[in-house]
Amino acid sequence: MSKQLIVIGGGAAGFFCAVNAARLNRLLKVTIIEKSNKLLSKVKVSGGGRCNVTHACFDIAEMNKRYPRGQHFVKKAFHQFFTTDTINWFEERGAKLKTEEDGRMFPVTDSSQSIIDCLLKEANNYGVEILMNKEVKRINAQHSMFNVQCSSGEKLQSDYLCIASGGYPKSSMFDWLKELGHTIEEPVPSLFTFNLPNHPITKLMGVSIEKAKVKIQNSKLEEEGPLLITHWGLSGPAVLRLSAWGARELKIKNYELRIFINWLPDYNEENLRKRFHELRTTNASQKIINKNSFGLPSRLWEFLAEQSGIKNEWRWADLPSTEQNKFIKNLCSYECEVKGKTTFKEEFVTAGGIKLNEVDANTMMSKKVTDLFFAGEVLDVDGITGGFNFQHAWTSGFVAAKNISEH
Ligand SMILES: Cc1cc2nc3c(=O)[nH]c(=O)nc-3n(C[C@H](O)[C@H](O)[C@H](O)COP(=O)(O)OP(=O)(O)OC[C@H]3O[C@@H](n4cnc5c(N)ncnc54)[C@H](O)[C@@H]3O)c2cc1C
């Protein structure tokens, strides 16, 4: 007799679970329930409409390091379905991926629609039923069956259930899952940029620095990487990674913090002083403003010099020690007050969700309710930017599908 699987959520994780379960076990009748009138809506807008499907990282130990929450959990699942499996899976179905210089992988078409079309075609091929505009409000697990109640009043029944409803910004939105006996790790935003209201540095909007180190005062949090100055503050990989690793800590600080930026992370104040000493001799007759030997964007160099009290006409030989000290400090440890955050439109996720110690990482099955599975962002797993969040959605969706299909 055929068994029924209901997948709640028509996003990346839900689709991947549904299409793989239907393919791996043709006796399984699979239905996706989606609350909105759109399918795969985040896939559509992701990566600026190009969908950063995964990351060209082929070492599980390296990959794990990109998940501020869920490192150990994803490790087990990656042994069953990893980046190479994602690449092959899409390629075998006509959606070939390419790698960009920074490791991010996109469809060769540079269009997220290729990924959507591929998943929709697969759902169609394997007869996955899709119900839209139906929000699941309540689930009852009774006598080895799940009774799924939708907001429309409609009730559906299934033998297996996979919850792939994504992240929610508020803990109360998880109430229908708490009723199943699961505990929720408080949701907090991750992947955001820093606001520096009225800070003079925002005059330099558009300036990007290849490598800078950003450190948060009274915290262990620090990140090195590209930094972008925007009209509201700071963005770029270094800041986004800080926001991900510090998602909880920064929330507690109410996003009000003091940061120190080292614009020349290969230097500290001590060895930069030595370098300045050399420059006083080698560049003695050159104007400081014009002679930036460190490869910093000239607008930033001029700004930091000006902030240090250095006059336009001063030459290296004239640099007084007070201004030199200020300049060294501003280059190695530039202080800014962050007040607030801005959502990173390209990619944002919610940290928090179903507590991981209540889910078996080898199967994605609940340890509390038999035949109940989870996949994707509903779990307390989140990655930094670069395709890691989708990789988790594919992996957890596949692992759940494989285990359901083998049951
Ligand atoms: C703008 C943006 C860009 C992004 N870009 C990238 C990127 O390029 N690369 C990357 O790795 N990550 C990216 N991310 C993160 C990534 O999109 C998510 O981590 C991923 O989509 C999570 O997949 P999911 O299936 O778990 O959840 P979702 O994609 O959120 O899907 C969950 C689905 O469940 C539905 N649902 C929720 N509750 C119910 C209910 N009660 N009943 C029925 N249906 C319900 C929702 O409507 C939704 O369609 C981006 C995120 C955003 C917001």
The ligand as a MOL file (V3000), in Angstrom:
LIG
                    3D

  0  0  0     0  0            999 V3000
M  V30 BEGIN CTAB
M  V30 COUNTS 53 58 0 0 0
M  V30 BEGIN ATOM
M  V30 1 C 17.1310 37.7760 -0.2750 0
M  V30 2 C 17.8310 36.5060 0.1080 0
M  V30 3 C 18.8680 36.0360 -0.6750 0
M  V30 4 C 19.5280 34.8500 -0.3320 0
M  V30 5 N 20.5500 34.4000 -1.1130 0
M  V30 6 C 21.1850 33.2570 -0.7990 0
M  V30 7 C 22.2040 32.7260 -1.6230 0
M  V30 8 O 22.4870 33.2580 -2.6960 0
M  V30 9 N 22.8390 31.5910 -1.2240 0
M  V30 10 C 22.5220 30.9540 -0.0460 0
M  V30 11 O 23.1130 29.9200 0.2770 0
M  V30 12 N 21.5250 31.4100 0.7400 0
M  V30 13 C 20.8560 32.5270 0.3850 0
M  V30 14 N 19.8550 32.9880 1.1810 0
M  V30 15 C 19.4240 32.1680 2.3210 0
M  V30 16 C 18.5500 31.0360 1.7550 0
M  V30 17 O 17.6100 31.5950 0.8660 0
M  V30 18 C 17.8180 30.2800 2.8420 0
M  V30 19 O 18.7250 29.8060 3.7850 0
M  V30 20 C 17.0360 29.1150 2.2310 0
M  V30 21 O 16.0920 29.6200 1.3070 0
M  V30 22 C 16.3180 28.3070 3.2760 0
M  V30 23 O 15.5060 27.3680 2.5990 0
M  V30 24 P 14.2500 26.7300 3.3200 0
M  V30 25 O 13.6030 25.8860 2.2890 0
M  V30 26 O 14.6850 26.1220 4.5960 0
M  V30 27 O 13.3270 27.9550 3.7160 0
M  V30 28 P 12.5350 28.9790 2.7820 0
M  V30 29 O 13.2340 29.1890 1.5070 0
M  V30 30 O 12.2790 30.1480 3.6560 0
M  V30 31 O 11.1800 28.2320 2.4660 0
M  V30 32 C 10.2110 27.9790 3.4610 0
M  V30 33 C 8.8480 27.9560 2.8120 0
M  V30 34 O 7.8930 27.5060 3.7700 0
M  V30 35 C 6.7110 28.2790 3.6520 0
M  V30 36 N 6.0120 28.1840 4.9390 0
M  V30 37 C 6.3860 28.7300 6.1220 0
M  V30 38 N 5.5200 28.4090 7.1020 0
M  V30 39 C 4.5650 27.6410 6.5280 0
M  V30 40 C 3.3720 27.0140 7.0120 0
M  V30 41 N 3.0220 27.0990 8.2980 0
M  V30 42 N 2.6100 26.3190 6.1400 0
M  V30 43 C 2.9670 26.2020 4.8210 0
M  V30 44 N 4.0710 26.7890 4.3080 0
M  V30 45 C 4.8640 27.4900 5.1460 0
M  V30 46 C 7.2270 29.6510 3.3130 0
M  V30 47 O 6.2270 30.4580 2.7040 0
M  V30 48 C 8.3900 29.3310 2.3680 0
M  V30 49 O 7.9770 29.2770 1.0280 0
M  V30 50 C 19.1520 34.1490 0.8400 0
M  V30 51 C 18.1010 34.6280 1.6270 0
M  V30 52 C 17.4390 35.7870 1.2650 0
M  V30 53 C 16.3170 36.2680 2.1140 0
M  V30 END ATOM
M  V30 BEGIN BOND
M  V30 1 1 1 2
M  V30 2 1 2 3
M  V30 3 2 2 52
M  V30 4 2 3 4
M  V30 5 1 4 5
M  V30 6 1 4 50
M  V30 7 2 5 6
M  V30 8 1 6 7
M  V30 9 1 6 13
M  V30 10 2 7 8
M  V30 11 1 7 9
M  V30 12 1 9 10
M  V30 13 2 10 11
M  V30 14 1 10 12
M  V30 15 2 12 13
M  V30 16 1 13 14
M  V30 17 1 14 15
M  V30 18 1 14 50
M  V30 19 1 15 16
M  V30 20 1 16 17
M  V30 21 1 16 18
M  V30 22 1 18 19
M  V30 23 1 18 20
M  V30 24 1 20 21
M  V30 25 1 20 22
M  V30 26 1 22 23
M  V30 27 1 23 24
M  V30 28 2 24 25
M  V30 29 1 24 26
M  V30 30 1 24 27
M  V30 31 1 27 28
M  V30 32 2 28 29
M  V30 33 1 28 30
M  V30 34 1 28 31
M  V30 35 1 31 32
M  V30 36 1 32 33
M  V30 37 1 33 34
M  V30 38 1 33 48
M  V30 39 1 34 35
M  V30 40 1 35 36
M  V30 41 1 35 46
M  V30 42 1 36 37
M  V30 43 1 36 45
M  V30 44 2 37 38
M  V30 45 1 38 39
M  V30 46 1 39 40
M  V30 47 2 39 45
M  V30 48 1 40 41
M  V30 49 2 40 42
M  V30 50 1 42 43
M  V30 51 2 43 44
M  V30 52 1 44 45
M  V30 53 1 46 47
M  V30 54 1 46 48
M  V30 55 1 48 49
M  V30 56 2 50 51
M  V30 57 1 51 52
M  V30 58 1 52 53
M  V30 END BOND
M  V30 END CTAB
M  END
